[in-house]
Amino acid sequence: MNAKEFFYEFGKLIYQIDGIYENYSKNNKVSAHNLLWILYSLNDGKEHSQRQICDDWLIPRSTANSIIKELEEKGYVSLYKIKGKRRELNICLTKIGQEYANNILDDLYNREKKAYKSINNPKEILDILRKMILKLQIITKNN
């Protein structure tokens, strides 16, 4: 296998995984695929800024902003100023937002647990993927 064949197969696998999550979103009446990832991010019990979510999940800022504004209008999230930052806000799920997220994500978490049980070396897989991303970022920045 050469580099082109490897990345062709790699790309297919990544998009198949993404497609599984996108289908889950559609089947659970989640209005936007990126909404799933924003809820997924916020549902870890920690505070996150919009910038952090966009950087971590590669969601366009305008898309994230629209989704977060909609979530705020529905009372699902609260926004808090970050000390020392003028324009950046932390985003936290409210109690009803937590219920909303859990309603959507609990079944997904259960499915992920079942899949996880069949993985022999999860940390090794994540380490390889992180190294690959880093290498690709370095190479693409130089061109």
N, CA and C of each residue as an Amber inpcrd file, in Angstrom:
protein
   429
   0.8520000  -1.1790000   0.0000000   0.0000000   0.0000000   0.0000000
   0.8950000   1.2380000   0.0000000   0.5710000   2.1660000  -0.8810000
   1.3210000   3.4190000  -0.9080000   0.5320000   4.5170000  -0.1880000
   1.1030000   5.7130000  -0.1130000   0.4900000   6.8210000   0.6280000
  -0.8860000   7.1790000   0.0580000  -1.0030000   7.2110000  -1.2520000
  -2.2820000   7.5800000  -1.8620000  -3.3660000   6.5580000  -1.5120000
  -3.0360000   5.2860000  -1.6070000  -4.0040000   4.2350000  -1.2730000
  -4.3820000   4.2890000   0.2130000  -3.3670000   4.5150000   1.0550000
  -3.6190000   4.5940000   2.4910000  -4.6020000   5.7220000   2.8040000
  -4.3270000   6.9250000   2.2950000  -5.1850000   8.0640000   2.6170000
  -6.5500000   7.9720000   1.9440000  -6.6180000   7.2780000   0.8340000
  -7.9230000   7.0340000   0.2120000  -8.7850000   6.1830000   1.1490000
  -8.2260000   5.0800000   1.6410000  -8.9570000   4.2120000   2.5720000
  -9.2210000   4.9160000   3.8920000  -8.2300000   5.6460000   4.3770000
  -8.3720000   6.3950000   5.6160000  -9.5220000   7.4020000   5.4980000
  -9.5530000   8.1340000   4.4050000 -10.6150000   9.1160000   4.1700000
 -11.9930000   8.4690000   4.1460000 -12.0940000   7.3400000   3.4670000
 -13.3740000   6.6310000   3.4260000 -13.8200000   6.2320000   4.8290000
 -12.9130000   5.7110000   5.6220000 -13.2570000   5.2740000   6.9740000
 -13.6860000   6.4490000   7.8520000 -12.9650000   7.5410000   7.7630000
 -13.3200000   8.7290000   8.5590000 -14.7090000   9.2150000   8.1720000
 -14.9960000   9.2820000   6.8820000 -16.3070000   9.7690000   6.4410000
 -17.4160000   8.7690000   6.7350000 -17.0970000   7.4980000   6.7720000
 -18.1070000   6.5110000   7.1780000 -18.4610000   6.6890000   8.6540000
 -17.4580000   6.9300000   9.4860000 -17.7150000   7.1820000  10.9030000
 -18.5540000   8.4440000  11.0530000 -18.1590000   9.5020000  10.3560000
 -18.9220000  10.7470000  10.4200000 -20.3570000  10.5300000   9.9350000
 -20.5100000   9.7150000   8.9050000 -21.8390000   9.4130000   8.3820000
 -22.7120000   8.6870000   9.3990000 -22.1030000   7.8240000  10.1780000
 -22.8490000   7.1200000  11.2270000 -23.4070000   8.1250000  12.2290000
 -22.5870000   9.0820000  12.6310000 -23.0410000  10.1100000  13.5680000
 -24.0720000  11.0330000  12.9080000 -23.8760000  11.3410000  11.6540000
 -24.8510000  12.1810000  10.9520000 -26.1990000  11.4760000  10.8510000
 -26.1890000  10.1810000  10.5460000 -27.4400000   9.4110000  10.5090000
 -28.0930000   9.3590000  11.8840000 -27.2790000   9.2290000  12.9160000
 -27.8230000   9.2470000  14.2730000 -28.5350000  10.5790000  14.5210000
 -27.8890000  11.6680000  14.1040000 -28.4970000  12.9990000  14.2630000
 -29.8530000  13.0540000  13.5780000 -29.8880000  12.6270000  12.3300000
 -31.1380000  12.6760000  11.5620000 -32.2130000  11.7990000  12.1990000
 -31.8400000  10.6070000  12.6080000 -32.8050000   9.6750000  13.2020000
 -33.3320000  10.1400000  14.5550000 -32.5980000  11.0520000  15.1900000
 -33.0220000  11.5700000  16.4890000 -33.4970000  13.0170000  16.3930000
 -33.8490000  13.4040000  15.1830000 -34.4430000  14.7160000  14.9160000
 -33.5950000  15.8800000  15.4320000 -32.2770000  15.7240000  15.3220000
 -31.3670000  16.8190000  15.6430000 -31.2660000  17.6640000  14.3800000
 -31.6150000  18.9360000  14.4950000 -31.7910000  19.7990000  13.3210000
 -30.5220000  19.9960000  12.5010000 -29.3610000  19.9490000  13.1350000
 -28.1030000  20.1500000  12.4080000 -27.0560000  19.1920000  12.9630000
 -26.2830000  18.6170000  12.0580000 -25.2450000  17.6710000  12.4510000
 -24.2780000  18.3180000  13.4540000 -23.9250000  19.5840000  13.2300000
 -23.0190000  20.2740000  14.1510000 -23.6440000  20.5120000  15.5160000
 -24.9720000  20.5710000  15.5800000 -25.6530000  20.6900000  16.8720000
 -25.3180000  19.4800000  17.7420000 -25.2730000  18.3010000  17.1460000
 -24.9220000  17.0930000  17.8970000 -23.5560000  17.2540000  18.5420000
 -22.5760000  17.7450000  17.7790000 -21.2120000  17.8660000  18.3030000
 -21.1150000  18.9690000  19.3440000 -21.8850000  20.0300000  19.1970000
 -21.8670000  21.0870000  20.2100000 -22.4730000  20.5630000  21.5140000
 -23.5980000  19.8620000  21.4180000 -24.1940000  19.2650000  22.6200000
 -23.2510000  18.2410000  23.2360000 -22.6200000  17.4330000  22.4000000
 -21.6710000  16.4170000  22.8480000 -20.5460000  17.0900000  23.6380000
 -20.0480000  18.1860000  23.1050000 -18.9710000  18.9260000  23.7560000
 -19.4200000  19.5110000  25.0880000 -20.5620000  20.1580000  25.0920000
 -21.0560000  20.8180000  26.3010000 -21.5060000  19.8380000  27.3780000
 -21.8260000  18.6220000  26.9900000 -22.4000000  17.6440000  27.9200000
 -21.3530000  16.9370000  28.7820000 -20.1250000  17.4260000  28.7650000
 -19.0940000  16.8050000  29.6050000 -19.0060000  17.4300000  30.9890000
 -19.8870000  18.4060000  31.2750000 -19.9230000  19.0170000  32.5950000
 -18.9060000  20.1220000  32.8090000 -18.1360000  20.4470000  31.7870000
 -17.1290000  21.5040000  31.8940000 -17.6010000  22.7250000  31.1140000
 -16.9840000  23.8580000  31.3980000 -17.2790000  25.0600000  30.6320000
 -16.4270000  25.0680000  29.3690000 -17.0230000  25.5740000  28.3060000
 -16.3190000  25.6750000  27.0310000 -16.6410000  27.0140000  26.4050000
 -15.6640000  27.5990000  25.7480000 -15.9360000  28.8050000  24.9780000
 -16.3090000  28.3820000  23.5590000 -16.9670000  29.2910000  22.8530000
 -17.3170000  29.0060000  21.4640000 -16.0500000  28.7600000  20.6550000
 -15.0210000  29.5490000  20.9100000 -13.7520000  29.3810000  20.1780000
 -13.1810000  27.9820000  20.4120000 -13.2250000  27.5280000  21.6670000
 -12.6900000  26.2020000  21.9910000 -13.4760000  25.1090000  21.2600000
 -14.7840000  25.2190000  21.2610000 -15.6170000  24.2250000  20.5760000
 -15.3020000  24.2280000  19.0780000 -15.2110000  25.4120000  18.4980000
 -14.9180000  25.5160000  17.0600000 -13.5570000  24.9150000  16.7340000
 -12.5630000  25.2000000  17.5670000 -11.2210000  24.6690000  17.3320000
 -11.1690000  23.1560000  17.5290000 -11.8150000  22.6670000  18.5800000
 -11.7780000  21.2340000  18.8760000 -12.5140000  20.3990000  17.8250000
 -13.6510000  20.9010000  17.3440000 -14.5210000  20.1160000  16.4610000
 -14.4870000  20.6050000  15.0130000 -13.6820000  21.6230000  14.7260000
 -13.5750000  22.2280000  13.3870000 -14.9420000  22.6410000  12.8360000
 -15.7260000  23.2580000  13.7010000 -17.0260000  23.7960000  13.3020000
 -16.8120000  25.2640000  12.9470000 -17.2970000  25.7110000  11.7910000
 -17.1490000  27.1290000  11.4520000 -17.7600000  28.0200000  12.5280000
 -17.0970000  29.1230000  12.8330000 -17.5520000  30.0150000  13.9030000
 -18.9730000  30.5220000  13.6640000 -19.2920000  30.8510000  12.4290000
 -20.6440000  31.3690000  12.1480000 -21.6970000  30.2910000  12.3920000
 -21.3860000  29.0590000  12.0550000 -22.3050000  27.9430000  12.2910000
 -22.5020000  27.7390000  13.7880000 -21.3930000  27.6900000  14.5290000
 -21.4730000  27.4970000  15.9790000 -22.2340000  28.6460000  16.6230000
 -21.9620000  29.8630000  16.1790000 -22.6390000  31.0290000  16.7460000
 -24.1540000  30.9240000  16.5550000 -24.5830000  30.5420000  15.3620000
 -26.0230000  30.3880000  15.0860000 -26.6510000  29.3240000  15.9810000
 -25.9720000  28.1900000  16.1170000 -26.4890000  27.0910000  16.9320000
 -26.5440000  27.4970000  18.4060000 -25.5060000  28.1480000  18.8750000
 -25.4480000  28.5470000  20.2820000 -26.5020000  29.6110000  20.5850000
 -26.7040000  30.5400000  19.6680000 -27.7640000  31.5460000  19.8660000
 -29.1350000  30.8720000  19.9450000 -29.3680000  29.8850000  19.0830000
 -30.6410000  29.1500000  19.1080000 -30.8020000  28.3980000  20.4300000
 -29.7360000  27.7630000  20.8940000 -29.7800000  27.0550000  22.1710000
 -30.0360000  28.0210000  23.3260000 -29.4380000  29.1970000  23.2460000
 -29.6420000  30.1990000  24.3000000 -31.0970000  30.6890000  24.2960000
 -31.6530000  30.9340000  23.1060000 -33.0450000  31.3890000  23.0010000
 -34.0150000  30.3660000  23.5890000 -33.6860000  29.0960000  23.4580000
 -34.5480000  28.0310000  23.9840000 -34.2930000  27.7700000  25.4690000
 -33.3170000  28.4580000  26.0360000 -33.0060000  28.2860000  27.4570000
 -32.1360000  27.0810000  27.7530000 -31.4980000  26.5220000  26.7290000
 -30.6790000  25.3240000  26.9120000 -29.2470000  25.6280000  27.3520000
 -28.7690000  26.8420000  27.0740000 -27.4140000  27.2170000  27.4850000
 -27.4230000  28.5980000  28.1140000 -26.4280000  28.8200000  28.9490000
 -26.1510000  30.1420000  29.5040000 -24.7540000  30.5370000  29.0720000
 -24.5740000  31.8180000  28.8610000 -23.2700000  32.3440000  28.4600000
 -22.7190000  33.2050000  29.5890000 -21.4400000  33.0170000  29.9030000
 -20.7940000  33.7460000  30.9840000 -19.4920000  34.3530000  30.4850000
 -19.2100000  35.5670000  30.9400000 -17.9550000  36.2170000  30.5740000
 -16.7800000  35.4410000  31.1540000 -15.7150000  35.4110000  30.4090000
 -14.4670000  34.8010000  30.8630000 -13.5890000  35.9300000  31.3880000
 -13.1250000  35.7810000  32.6130000 -12.2800000  36.8050000  33.2100000
 -11.0580000  37.0570000  32.3330000 -10.8020000  38.3220000  32.0580000
  -9.6320000  38.6810000  31.2740000  -9.8360000  38.6310000  29.7660000
 -10.9950000  38.1890000  29.3260000 -11.2890000  38.1170000  27.8850000
 -12.4450000  39.0740000  27.6060000 -12.2750000  39.9470000  26.6400000
 -13.3170000  40.9280000  26.3400000 -14.4780000  40.3400000  25.5490000
 -14.1850000  39.5260000  24.5730000 -15.2270000  39.0940000  23.6510000
 -15.5800000  37.6210000  23.7540000 -14.8530000  36.8920000  24.5560000
 -15.0680000  35.4470000  24.6210000 -15.9460000  35.0920000  25.8120000
 -16.8780000  34.1580000  25.5850000 -17.8140000  33.7450000  26.6270000
 -17.7390000  32.2430000  26.8500000 -17.9310000  31.8180000  28.0930000
 -18.1020000  30.4020000  28.3870000 -19.5490000  30.0290000  28.1380000
 -19.7500000  28.8220000  27.6950000 -21.0850000  28.3140000  27.4040000
 -21.3150000  27.1150000  28.3120000 -22.4270000  27.1140000  29.0310000
 -22.7780000  25.9960000  29.9150000 -24.2110000  25.5830000  29.6540000
 -24.4550000  24.2910000  29.7190000 -25.8230000  23.8070000  29.6180000
 -26.5970000  24.1960000  30.8770000 -27.8290000  24.6390000  30.7020000
 -28.7140000  24.8800000  31.8330000 -29.3000000  23.5290000  32.2530000
 -30.1100000  23.5320000  33.2900000 -30.7340000  22.2830000  33.7250000
 -31.5940000  21.6880000  32.6110000 -32.4150000  22.5260000  31.9490000
 -33.2420000  21.9790000  30.8570000 -32.3870000  21.6470000  29.6320000
 -31.2670000  22.3610000  29.4960000 -30.3310000  22.0380000  28.4240000
 -29.6720000  20.6900000  28.6550000 -29.3500000  20.4050000  29.9060000
 -28.7670000  19.1090000  30.2690000 -29.7600000  17.9830000  29.9720000
 -31.0180000  18.2170000  30.3050000 -32.0610000  17.2230000  30.0150000
 -32.1990000  17.0140000  28.5110000 -32.1820000  18.1040000  27.7630000
 -32.2710000  18.0380000  26.3040000 -31.0950000  17.2470000  25.7290000
 -29.8870000  17.5880000  26.1790000 -28.6920000  16.8970000  25.6990000
 -28.7300000  15.4190000  26.0650000 -29.0900000  15.1130000  27.3060000
 -29.1570000  13.7130000  27.7240000 -30.1950000  12.9320000  26.9290000
 -31.3010000  13.5740000  26.6280000 -32.3450000  12.9310000  25.8320000
 -31.8190000  12.5230000  24.4540000 -30.9870000  13.3560000  23.8920000
 -30.4170000  13.0680000  22.5740000 -29.2230000  12.1290000  22.6730000
 -28.3760000  12.3200000  23.6720000 -27.0710000  11.6590000  23.7010000
 -26.9990000  10.3540000  24.4790000 -27.9010000  10.1010000  25.4080000
 -27.7900000   8.8840000  26.2250000 -27.7570000   7.6160000  25.3820000
 -28.6250000   7.5190000  24.3880000 -28.6260000   6.3390000  23.5190000
 -27.3150000   6.2410000  22.7310000 -26.8100000   7.3870000  22.2890000
 -25.5400000   7.4060000  21.5580000 -24.4000000   6.9380000  22.4570000
 -24.3670000   7.4310000  23.6910000 -23.3280000   6.9910000  24.6320000
 -23.3840000   5.4740000  24.8500000 -24.5780000   4.9250000  24.9560000
 -24.7230000   3.4710000  25.1250000 -24.2030000   2.7180000  23.9080000
 -24.5080000   3.2130000  22.7280000 -23.9960000   2.5770000  21.5020000
 -22.4710000   2.6560000  21.4420000 -21.9310000   3.8130000  21.8320000
 -20.4750000   3.9760000  21.8370000 -19.8190000   3.0240000  22.8400000
 -20.4370000   2.8330000  23.9980000 -19.8880000   1.9040000  24.9950000
 -19.8000000   0.4970000  24.4370000 -20.8440000   0.0800000  23.7230000
 -20.8370000  -1.2600000  23.1250000 -19.7120000  -1.3910000  22.0950000
 -19.5330000  -0.3790000  21.2610000 -18.4640000  -0.4080000  20.2580000
 -17.0950000  -0.3730000  20.9380000 -16.9770000   0.4160000  21.9960000
 -15.7080000   0.5740000  22.7050000 -15.2150000  -0.7580000  23.2690000
 -16.1340000  -1.5680000  23.7420000 -15.7740000  -2.8570000  24.3320000
 -15.0330000  -3.7650000  23.3440000 -15.2350000  -3.5410000  22.0480000
 -14.5990000  -4.3900000  21.0470000 -13.2420000  -3.8520000  20.5850000
 -12.8200000  -2.7200000  21.1150000 -11.5490000  -2.1100000  20.7140000
 -10.4490000  -2.5760000  21.6660000  -9.3900000  -3.1280000  21.1020000
  -8.3070000  -3.6640000  21.9260000  -7.3920000  -2.5950000  22.5110000
  -7.0050000  -1.6210000  21.7140000  -6.0400000  -0.6150000  22.1610000
  -6.5570000   0.7970000  21.8820000  -7.5740000   1.2470000  22.6070000
  -8.1590000   2.5580000  22.2900000  -7.1720000   3.7160000  22.4220000
  -6.3310000   3.7000000  23.4540000  -5.3600000   4.7870000  23.6370000
  -4.3730000   4.8250000  22.4800000  -3.9260000   3.6720000  22.0420000
  -2.9780000   3.5930000  20.9300000  -3.6050000   4.1520000  19.6470000
  -4.8600000   3.8140000  19.4040000  -5.5570000   4.3220000  18.2150000
  -5.6200000   5.8430000  18.2690000  -6.0010000   6.3950000  19.4250000
  -6.0870000   7.8530000  19.5640000  -4.7170000   8.5110000  19.3970000
  -3.6750000   7.9000000  19.9530000  -2.3240000   8.4500000  19.8080000
  -1.8980000   8.4820000  18.3420000  -2.1740000   7.4230000  17.6150000
  -1.8330000   7.3640000  16.1850000  -2.5850000   8.4410000  15.4150000
  -3.8750000   8.5900000  15.6890000  -4.6700000   9.5990000  14.9930000
  -4.1770000  11.0120000  15.3030000  -3.8300000  11.2720000  16.5580000
  -3.3110000  12.6000000  16.9290000  -2.0000000  12.8970000  16.2090000
  -1.1170000  11.9210000  16.1450000   0.1550000  12.1050000  15.4330000
  -0.0950000  12.3680000  13.9580000  -1.0360000  11.6460000  13.3870000
  -1.3580000  11.8090000  11.9810000  -1.9030000  13.2160000  11.7120000
  -2.7920000  13.6820000  12.5650000  -3.3540000  15.0270000  12.4200000
  -2.2450000  16.0690000  12.5160000  -1.3740000  15.9200000  13.4970000
  -0.2790000  16.8660000  13.6860000   0.6160000  16.9180000  12.4460000
   0.9670000  15.7540000  11.9280000   1.8120000  15.6820000  10.7260000
   1.1180000  16.3480000   9.5320000  -0.1530000  16.0560000   9.3550000
  -0.8900000  16.6350000   8.2380000  -1.0230000  18.1440000   8.3890000
  -1.2130000  18.6250000   9.6080000  -1.2970000  20.0650000   9.8300000
   0.0150000  20.7530000   9.5010000   1.1160000  20.1570000   9.9180000
   2.4370000  20.7160000   9.6460000   2.6950000  20.7520000   8.1380000
   2.4040000  19.6490000   7.4730000   2.6630000  19.5530000   6.0230000
   1.7870000  20.5340000   5.2490000   0.5220000  20.6520000   5.6110000
  -0.3710000  21.5250000   4.8590000  -0.1020000  23.0000000   5.1420000
   0.4420000  23.3440000   6.3070000   0.7900000  24.7450000   6.5960000
   1.9900000  25.1870000   5.7820000   2.8730000  24.2540000   5.4420000
   4.0760000  24.5850000   4.6760000   3.7730000  24.7950000   3.1970000
   2.6140000  24.4010000   2.7460000   2.2890000  24.5230000   1.3010000
   1.3380000  25.6470000   1.0430000
